[in-house]
Amino acid sequence: MKCLLLAAVCAPTLLAAPDPLIAKAYDHFYNLEFEEAIAGFAQALRDHPEQPDYHNHLAEALVFREMYRDGALESELVSGNNSFLRRPKLNVTPEIRKQILGEIAKGMELAQARLRVNPKDPGALYAFGISYGLRSNYYFLVEKSWRRSLEDATAARKAHNKVSELEPENVDARLVQGLHDYVIGSLPLTWRMLGFVVGFHGDKAKGIRNIQDVAARGAINRVDAEIFLCALYRRERQPRQALPLLADLIRRFPRNYLLRLEQAEMYGALGDKHNALGVVEEIAALKKKGAPGYERVPWEKIWYEAGNIRFWYNDFDRAIEDMEKVTASSRELDLNTEALAWLRLGQIYDLTNRRSQAMEAYKRAIAQAPQTDAARESRRYLSSPYRREKT
């Protein structure tokens, strides 16, 4: 869990900007339209090259575009099973790597220049912390360097602590602090003893309270706070609290199909099969009519979501139909979801006493994506059939 949570604390928050180009670009960003977001941020940066925030915005969009292209963003936001931790590094070209790190470095340089003039400039401190958070995010997601990621995340926290000292009423500055508290509170003792986190004891409950405060009262970081809360509520097994946040996010960003997939997952976790499948059917209907954003959803992703829900509610015949469609045509899927589909097929075959078919499905899960949780779990069932735990 700890490394996935590092990704959360390292993800950058938004800085207020009156520039309509920035507002429009972030609307594209949250609707998964990363090329349009990058174009908007780049245009704003050409108009205002001296703004450290704008360099941060562009770097953020570049990182998330690469995650989306790789399938990592879907795996992380929807499956929520930490399998990305065992994925290989993102396939980022040297040119993109140079561009991402260059924008972050430029943002840091501009913020530092302002701080040399006025060490108590809250805007510069905020931007400086965001640059550290972005670089931390990059190290985690792309370079897979946990230590450097955590070190930069802690530097981001320190910068935003200073913002809070200068502006105690600044609710938005508490987001990084809340996430950092949650992460450090989740780390094992050996990690907490690392030199760069000494002095930060962490407190999961306090961290969540701070994030909740930003989601309720924040002016510029409300969206990020809501997204992070949804992820944390899932991990804390509190799906009921996530549903109103997801409803608000779907209203604001209707072209982001990942939000509806997450909504289906939350209903399923609550034991509400009817509403869980209802959301999946709504996604399918939006795709059929070509609703903006939903033309990008692979049918395989929809079939997988429906089959997974039916699996947990013992509708095995229909779950098999769904998963067989997924595995028969999986070119549009990330490897994680494909491996999960084979795992589910194997489990269903075991539960319905079809051991030879189950063994074959587990082997396919392992072959498709040997680094994932699905493959690791499949290896267990090669020697002992899957049996559902009694509740």
C-alpha positions in Angstrom: 0.0 0.0 0.0 2.7 2.5 1.0 4.0 3.2 -2.5 0.6 3.7 -4.0 0.0 6.2 -1.3 3.2 8.0 -2.1 1.8 8.6 -5.5 -1.1 10.3 -4.0 0.9 12.6 -1.8 3.2 13.5 -4.6 0.5 14.4 -7.1 0.3 18.1 -7.5 -2.5 20.3 -6.4 -3.8 23.2 -8.4 -2.8 26.8 -8.0 -5.5 29.5 -8.5 -5.2 31.2 -11.9 -7.4 33.8 -13.4 -6.1 32.9 -16.9 -9.1 31.4 -18.8 -6.6 29.3 -20.7 -5.6 27.6 -17.5 -9.2 27.0 -16.4 -10.1 25.5 -19.7 -7.0 23.3 -19.8 -7.8 21.9 -16.4 -11.3 21.1 -17.5 -9.8 19.1 -20.3 -7.3 17.5 -17.8 -10.0 16.3 -15.5 -12.0 15.0 -18.4 -9.0 12.8 -19.5 -8.4 15.0 -22.6 -4.7 15.3 -22.0 -3.6 16.5 -25.5 -6.0 19.4 -25.3 -4.9 20.1 -21.7 -1.2 20.1 -22.7 -1.9 22.5 -25.7 -3.8 24.9 -23.3 -1.0 24.9 -20.7 1.6 25.4 -23.4 -0.3 28.4 -24.8 -0.6 30.0 -21.4 3.1 29.4 -20.8 4.0 31.1 -24.0 2.1 34.1 -22.8 3.5 34.0 -19.3 6.9 32.2 -19.3 7.9 33.8 -16.0 5.1 32.0 -14.0 6.4 28.9 -12.1 2.9 27.6 -11.7 2.4 27.3 -15.5 5.5 25.2 -15.8 4.1 22.9 -13.1 0.8 22.7 -14.8 2.4 21.6 -18.1 4.6 19.0 -16.4 1.6 17.6 -14.5 -0.3 17.1 -17.7 2.6 15.4 -19.5 3.1 12.9 -16.6 -0.6 12.0 -16.5 -0.8 11.7 -20.3 1.9 9.1 -20.2 0.1 7.2 -17.4 -3.1 7.3 -19.4 -1.4 6.0 -22.6 0.3 3.2 -20.6 -3.0 2.1 -19.0 -1.6 2.8 -15.6 -4.1 5.6 -14.8 -7.0 3.2 -15.4 -5.4 0.5 -13.4 -4.8 2.7 -10.4 -8.0 4.7 -10.3 -10.4 1.9 -11.0 -9.0 -1.5 -10.0 -7.4 0.0 -6.8 -5.5 -3.2 -6.1 -1.9 -1.8 -6.1 -0.9 -3.9 -9.1 0.8 -1.0 -10.7 3.5 -1.2 -8.0 4.8 -4.3 -9.8 4.5 -2.9 -13.3 7.6 -2.0 -15.2 8.6 1.6 -15.6 6.4 3.7 -17.8 7.6 3.7 -21.4 8.5 7.3 -21.5 10.8 8.4 -24.3 14.0 10.3 -23.6 12.5 13.4 -25.2 9.4 13.3 -22.9 11.5 12.6 -19.9 13.6 15.7 -20.7 10.6 17.8 -21.2 8.9 16.8 -17.9 12.0 17.2 -15.8 12.9 20.4 -17.6 9.5 22.0 -16.9 9.8 21.0 -13.2 13.3 22.4 -13.0 12.2 25.7 -14.6 9.3 26.0 -12.2 11.7 25.5 -9.2 14.2 28.0 -10.6 11.5 30.7 -11.0 10.1 30.1 -7.6 13.5 30.2 -6.0 14.3 33.5 -7.7 11.2 35.0 -6.1 12.1 33.5 -2.7 15.6 35.1 -2.9 13.9 38.5 -3.2 11.3 37.7 -0.5 11.7 34.4 1.5 8.1 34.9 2.8 6.4 35.0 -0.6 3.5 32.5 -0.1 2.8 32.1 -3.8 6.4 31.3 -4.5 6.6 28.8 -1.6 3.4 27.2 -2.8 4.7 26.8 -6.3 8.1 25.6 -5.0 6.3 22.9 -3.0 4.3 21.8 -6.0 7.5 21.5 -8.1 8.9 19.1 -5.5 5.6 17.2 -5.5 5.6 16.9 -9.2 9.2 15.6 -9.3 8.3 13.2 -6.5 5.3 12.0 -8.6 7.6 11.5 -11.6 10.2 9.6 -9.6 7.5 7.3 -8.2 5.5 6.7 -11.4 8.2 6.7 -14.0 11.6 6.1 -12.5 10.2 3.7 -9.7 12.6 5.4 -7.3 10.7 5.1 -3.9 13.4 6.8 -1.8 13.7 9.9 -4.1 10.0 10.1 -4.3 9.5 10.1 -0.6 12.3 12.6 -0.1 10.8 15.1 -2.5 7.3 14.6 -1.1 8.7 15.5 2.3 10.3 18.6 0.8 6.9 19.6 -0.6 5.3 19.2 2.8 7.9 21.5 4.4 7.3 24.2 1.8 3.6 24.1 2.3 4.0 24.1 6.1 5.7 27.5 5.6 2.7 28.6 3.5 0.4 27.7 6.4 2.5 29.6 8.9 2.3 32.7 6.7 -1.4 32.3 5.8 -3.1 30.3 8.6 -6.5 30.8 6.8 -5.2 29.2 3.6 -7.2 25.9 3.6 -5.9 24.8 0.3 -2.3 24.6 1.5 -3.4 21.8 3.9 -3.9 19.3 1.1 -0.3 18.3 0.8 0.0 18.3 4.6 -3.0 16.0 4.9 -1.8 13.6 2.3 1.7 13.5 3.8 0.3 12.8 7.3 -1.7 9.9 5.9 1.2 8.5 4.0 3.7 8.8 6.8 1.2 7.3 9.2 0.8 4.3 6.9 4.5 3.6 6.6 6.3 0.9 8.6 8.6 2.0 11.3 11.7 1.4 9.3 10.6 3.9 6.6 9.7 6.4 9.2 13.3 6.3 10.5 14.7 7.6 7.2 16.5 10.9 7.8 14.4 13.0 5.6 11.1 12.1 7.3 12.4 12.4 10.9 10.2 14.8 12.7 7.1 13.8 10.8 5.2 11.1 12.8 2.2 10.9 10.5 -1.4 10.4 11.5 -3.8 8.8 9.2 -6.9 10.1 10.9 -5.6 13.7 11.1 -4.5 13.5 7.4 -8.0 12.5 6.3 -9.6 15.3 8.4 -7.4 17.8 6.7 -8.2 16.5 3.3 -11.9 16.5 4.2 -11.6 20.2 5.2 -10.0 21.1 1.9 -12.8 19.2 0.0 -15.4 21.1 2.0 -13.9 24.6 2.2 -11.1 24.8 -0.3 -11.2 27.4 -3.0 -8.7 25.9 -5.5 -7.9 22.4 -4.4 -11.4 21.1 -3.8 -11.3 18.8 -6.8 -8.0 17.2 -5.9 -9.2 16.7 -2.3 -12.3 15.0 -3.5 -10.4 12.7 -5.8 -7.9 11.8 -3.1 -10.7 11.2 -0.6 -12.4 8.7 -2.9 -9.1 6.8 -3.2 -8.5 6.9 0.6 -12.1 5.9 1.4 -11.7 2.9 -0.8 -8.5 1.9 1.0 -10.1 2.5 4.4 -13.2 0.5 3.3 -15.6 3.4 3.6 -17.3 3.4 0.1 -20.4 5.1 1.3 -18.5 8.2 2.0 -17.0 8.2 -1.4 -20.3 8.1 -3.3 -21.4 11.8 -2.8 -17.9 12.9 -3.8 -18.1 10.9 -7.0 -21.5 12.3 -7.8 -20.1 15.8 -7.5 -17.1 14.9 -9.7 -19.2 13.3 -12.4 -21.4 16.4 -12.5 -18.4 18.6 -12.9 -16.5 16.4 -15.3 -19.0 14.4 -17.3 -16.6 13.2 -19.9 -14.4 11.3 -17.4 -15.6 7.7 -17.7 -13.2 6.5 -15.0 -15.3 8.3 -12.4 -18.4 6.3 -13.3 -16.3 3.1 -13.3 -15.2 4.0 -9.8 -18.8 4.7 -8.8 -19.8 1.2 -9.9 -17.0 -0.2 -7.8 -18.1 1.7 -4.7 -21.7 0.5 -5.1 -20.4 -3.1 -5.5 -18.3 -2.7 -2.3 -21.5 -1.6 -0.5 -23.3 -4.8 -1.5 -25.6 -2.9 -3.9 -25.5 -5.1 -7.0 -28.5 -3.3 -8.6 -26.9 0.2 -8.6 -23.5 -1.2 -9.4 -24.7 -2.8 -12.6 -27.0 0.2 -13.2 -23.9 2.4 -13.5 -22.2 0.0 -15.8 -25.3 -0.1 -18.0 -25.3 3.7 -18.0 -21.7 3.7 -19.2 -22.6 1.3 -22.0 -25.6 3.4 -23.0 -23.4 6.5 -23.2 -20.9 4.7 -25.3 -23.6 3.4 -27.7 -24.9 6.9 -28.3 -21.4 8.4 -28.7 -21.6 10.7 -25.7 -18.5 12.9 -25.5 -15.7 11.1 -23.7 -17.4 7.7 -23.8 -16.4 6.8 -27.3 -12.9 6.2 -25.8 -14.1 3.5 -23.3 -13.2 0.0 -24.7 -16.1 -2.4 -24.6 -13.8 -4.8 -22.9 -13.5 -2.5 -20.0 -17.3 -2.3 -19.7 -17.6 -6.1 -20.0 -14.9 -6.6 -17.4 -16.7 -4.3 -14.9 -20.0 -6.0 -15.3 -18.4 -9.5 -15.1 -16.5 -8.6 -12.0 -19.6 -7.4 -10.2 -21.5 -10.6 -11.2 -18.6 -12.7 -10.0 -18.9 -11.3 -6.5 -22.6 -11.8 -6.5 -22.4 -15.4 -7.7 -24.0 -14.8 -11.1 -21.4 -17.1 -12.5 -22.9 -18.0 -15.9 -23.3 -14.3 -16.9 -19.9 -13.5 -15.4 -18.2 -16.1 -17.6 -19.9 -14.6 -20.7 -18.6 -11.2 -19.8 -15.0 -12.4 -19.0 -14.8 -14.6 -22.1 -15.7 -11.5 -24.2 -12.9 -9.6 -22.5 -10.3 -12.2 -23.0 -11.3 -12.9 -26.6 -10.7 -9.3 -27.6 -8.3 -7.6 -25.2 -6.2 -5.4 -27.5 -7.7 -2.3 -26.1 -7.1 -3.2 -22.5 -4.2 -2.5 -20.1 -2.4 -5.7 -19.1 -3.6 -5.4 -15.5 -7.3 -5.7 -16.5 -6.6 -8.5 -18.9 -4.8 -10.5 -16.3 -7.6 -9.8 -13.8 -10.1 -11.1 -16.3 -8.2 -14.4 -16.7 -7.9 -14.7 -12.9 -11.7 -14.2 -12.5 -12.4 -16.8 -15.1 -10.1 -19.3 -13.3 -11.8 -18.5 -10.0 -15.3 -19.0 -11.5 -14.2 -22.3 -13.1 -12.9 -23.5 -9.7 -16.1 -22.5 -7.9 -18.1 -24.4 -10.5 -15.8 -27.5 -10.4 -14.1 -27.1 -13.7 -10.6 -27.5 -12.5 -8.8 -28.1 -15.8 -10.3 -24.9 -17.3 -9.4 -23.0 -14.2 -5.8 -24.1 -14.4 -5.6 -22.9 -18.0 -7.1 -19.5 -17.1 -4.6 -19.0 -14.2 -1.7 -19.8 -16.6 -3.0 -17.3 -19.1 -3.2 -14.6 -16.3 0.5 -15.3 -15.4 1.6 -15.3 -19.0 -0.2 -12.0 -19.9 1.2 -9.9 -17.0 3.6 -11.8 -14.7 4.3 -8.8 -12.5 0.7 -8.0 -11.4 -1.2 -9.0 -8.3 -3.5 -11.0 -10.6 -0.6 -13.2 -11.7 0.7 -13.6 -8.2 -2.7 -14.7 -6.9 -3.1 -17.0 -9.9 0.1 -18.8 -9.0 -1.4 -19.7 -5.6 -4.4 -21.4 -7.3 -2.3 -23.6 -9.5 -1.6 -25.8 -6.5 -4.8 -25.3 -4.6 -8.2 -24.5 -6.1 -9.8 -21.1 -5.3 -12.5 -21.2 -2.6 -14.5 -18.2 -1.5 -14.1 -17.2 2.1 -17.2 -17.5 4.2 -18.5 -14.3 5.6 
